[in-house]
Amino acid sequence: MFGFSDETYIDVASGNGGHGCVSFRREKFVPKGGPDGGDGGRGGDVVFVVRSNLRTLGHLKLQRSFRAENGRPGQGARCAGRNGRDVEIPVPPGTVIRDAQTGELIKDLTDVDRYVFLQGGKGGLGNWHFRNAVRQAPKYAQPGFPGEEMRVGLELQIIADIGLVGFPNAGKSSLINLFTNARSKVAGYPFTTKIPVLGVLRDGDQDVIIADIPGIIEGASEGAGMGYKFLRHISRTKGLCYMVDLSADNCLEAYDILSSELAKYSEELAGKEHILIGTKIDEDGAEERFSELKAKYRNMKVLPLSIYMDDLVDDVRKALLELSGERKEEGFTSRMDTDAHYRDEA
């Protein structure tokens, strides 16, 4: 039993090659049989397999070490040893492999189904290969080559089209519940969303994946709130949807604070195409605040939203579809199914 997990470390090792065999023919009517030692088998590979039915890396918390099988040694009569079995490590879409010591990116498994990470060692040659006119009875064979070992860090970066960014209680969970199949927790206190949530917004044959991450607060770069822990999950998105609570006293400064915090994490992330939504427009005084917000950011698409006003809901829905439109033109195909909702796994 395990919950949401988006990073872990594992030790992996490919198999050693089997040793070559030293053997000589022994037949009843062949008194001087020659060498016939077979080759050793190849060691198994370490293979990462992307499984679309996986949602987290939690299963890798239970098993931290993966080792492929060694190749079997060669045998007489020039029989080669069996190759070692590969070890397959299942991971969810969007997984990234890094060097555990340096943090260097090794492989991004997006749009990859199967990746051979470490190859097994080659098998050694049997003594049959070393015969010649001078050395007709070689009594040695080649040892198998060793496999490779490494400790790697795995990170999960959710594959989504649009990322929702906002302070706690800005209405992100309400929006994703409204437009998608997700069922994110909604309550009147901060940080009700503690793990990333994915939902699918459907428009005809177009699917738009929306990611809701836990709220960001000022000082996240210094570790305030949940810090930057989940920002990696919106790093792949086509665009961002900033959400500002119009009933909050700091609603006119909220966007500046949020975009500044994102820029401290990644200039590339902060520079993504985005829209700004003022939520809870039905609250007292919210319409006046929205007018000020729209005037302040006149060069940006700024929209009001109340989940109880259908015309405003339709405008926001169209804006989200437009924000993700380039994904479809580029031939993007989501790996997520229609129930792609990150919940605690049990």
HUPENOR-V117473 format. One record per residue. N is the residue number from 1. RES is the residue in one small letter. D_LAST is the distance of its C-alpha to the last C-alpha in whole Angstrom. Layout:
N/RES/D_LAST + N/RES/D_LAST
//
This chain:
1/m/5 + 2/f/6 + 3/g/7 + 4/f/10 + 5/s/13 + 6/d/16 + 7/e/18 + 8/t/18 + 9/y/21 + 10/i/22 + 11/d/25 + 12/v/26 + 13/a/29 + 14/s/31 + 15/g/33 + 16/n/37 + 17/g/39 + 18/g/41 + 19/h/45 + 20/g/48 + 21/c/50 + 22/v/53 + 23/s/55 + 24/f/58 + 25/r/59 + 26/r/61 + 27/e/62 + 28/k/65 + 29/f/68 + 30/v/67 + 31/p/68 + 32/k/67 + 33/g/63 + 34/g/62 + 35/p/58 + 36/d/55 + 37/g/52 + 38/g/49 + 39/d/47 + 40/g/44 + 41/g/40 + 42/r/38 + 43/g/35 + 44/g/32 + 45/d/31 + 46/v/28 + 47/v/26 + 48/f/23 + 49/v/22 + 50/v/21 + 51/r/18 + 52/s/18 + 53/n/14 + 54/l/13 + 55/r/12 + 56/t/12 + 57/l/13 + 58/g/10 + 59/h/11 + 60/l/14 + 61/k/14 + 62/l/13 + 63/q/17 + 64/r/19 + 65/s/22 + 66/f/23 + 67/r/27 + 68/a/28 + 69/e/31 + 70/n/34 + 71/g/37 + 72/r/39 + 73/p/43 + 74/g/46 + 75/q/48 + 76/g/51 + 77/a/53 + 78/r/51 + 79/c/48 + 80/a/45 + 81/g/42 + 82/r/39 + 83/n/37 + 84/g/34 + 85/r/30 + 86/d/28 + 87/v/25 + 88/e/23 + 89/i/20 + 90/p/18 + 91/v/17 + 92/p/16 + 93/p/20 + 94/g/21 + 95/t/21 + 96/v/24 + 97/i/25 + 98/r/27 + 99/d/30 + 100/a/28 + 101/q/32 + 102/t/33 + 103/g/30 + 104/e/32 + 105/l/31 + 106/i/31 + 107/k/29 + 108/d/27 + 109/l/25 + 110/t/26 + 111/d/27 + 112/v/27 + 113/d/25 + 114/r/26 + 115/y/28 + 116/v/30 + 117/f/29 + 118/l/31 + 119/q/34 + 120/g/35 + 121/g/38 + 122/k/41 + 123/g/43 + 124/g/46 + 125/l/49 + 126/g/51 + 127/n/55 + 128/w/56 + 129/h/55 + 130/f/58 + 131/r/61 + 132/n/64 + 133/a/68 + 134/v/68 + 135/r/65 + 136/q/65 + 137/a/63 + 138/p/60 + 139/k/58 + 140/y/55 + 141/a/52 + 142/q/50 + 143/p/47 + 144/g/43 + 145/f/42 + 146/p/39 + 147/g/36 + 148/e/34 + 149/e/32 + 150/m/30 + 151/r/27 + 152/v/26 + 153/g/24 + 154/l/21 + 155/e/21 + 156/l/19 + 157/q/21 + 158/i/20 + 159/i/22 + 160/a/24 + 161/d/27 + 162/i/27 + 163/g/26 + 164/l/26 + 165/v/28 + 166/g/29 + 167/f/29 + 168/p/27 + 169/n/27 + 170/a/29 + 171/g/28 + 172/k/25 + 173/s/22 + 174/s/25 + 175/l/26 + 176/i/23 + 177/n/22 + 178/l/26 + 179/f/26 + 180/t/23 + 181/n/20 + 182/a/18 + 183/r/17 + 184/s/17 + 185/k/18 + 186/v/21 + 187/a/23 + 188/g/27 + 189/y/26 + 190/p/25 + 191/f/22 + 192/t/20 + 193/t/18 + 194/k/17 + 195/i/15 + 196/p/17 + 197/v/16 + 198/l/18 + 199/g/20 + 200/v/22 + 201/l/26 + 202/r/28 + 203/d/32 + 204/g/33 + 205/d/32 + 206/q/31 + 207/d/27 + 208/v/27 + 209/i/24 + 210/i/24 + 211/a/22 + 212/d/21 + 213/i/21 + 214/p/21 + 215/g/25 + 216/i/28 + 217/i/30 + 218/e/34 + 219/g/34 + 220/a/30 + 221/s/32 + 222/e/33 + 223/g/29 + 224/a/30 + 225/g/27 + 226/m/24 + 227/g/27 + 228/y/26 + 229/k/23 + 230/f/21 + 231/l/25 + 232/r/24 + 233/h/22 + 234/i/25 + 235/s/27 + 236/r/27 + 237/t/28 + 238/k/31 + 239/g/32 + 240/l/31 + 241/c/31 + 242/y/32 + 243/m/32 + 244/v/34 + 245/d/34 + 246/l/38 + 247/s/37 + 248/a/37 + 249/d/40 + 250/n/39 + 251/c/39 + 252/l/42 + 253/e/41 + 254/a/37 + 255/y/37 + 256/d/39 + 257/i/37 + 258/l/34 + 259/s/36 + 260/s/37 + 261/e/34 + 262/l/33 + 263/a/36 + 264/k/36 + 265/y/32 + 266/s/34 + 267/e/37 + 268/e/36 + 269/l/33 + 270/a/35 + 271/g/37 + 272/k/35 + 273/e/37 + 274/h/35 + 275/i/36 + 276/l/36 + 277/i/35 + 278/g/36 + 279/t/34 + 280/k/35 + 281/i/38 + 282/d/39 + 283/e/39 + 284/d/42 + 285/g/44 + 286/a/41 + 287/e/44 + 288/e/46 + 289/r/44 + 290/f/43 + 291/s/46 + 292/e/47 + 293/l/43 + 294/k/45 + 295/a/48 + 296/k/47 + 297/y/45 + 298/r/47 + 299/n/46 + 300/m/43 + 301/k/41 + 302/v/40 + 303/l/39 + 304/p/38 + 305/l/35 + 306/s/35 + 307/i/32 + 308/y/34 + 309/m/37 + 310/d/37 + 311/d/39 + 312/l/38 + 313/v/34 + 314/d/36 + 315/d/38 + 316/v/35 + 317/r/33 + 318/k/36 + 319/a/36 + 320/l/32 + 321/l/33 + 322/e/36 + 323/l/35 + 324/s/32 + 325/g/35 + 326/e/36 + 327/r/33 + 328/k/34 + 329/e/37 + 330/e/36 + 331/g/34 + 332/f/31 + 333/t/28 + 334/s/25 + 335/r/22 + 336/m/19 + 337/d/19 + 338/t/20 + 339/d/16 + 340/a/16 + 341/h/14 + 342/y/12 + 343/r/9 + 344/d/6 + 345/e/4 + 346/a/0
//
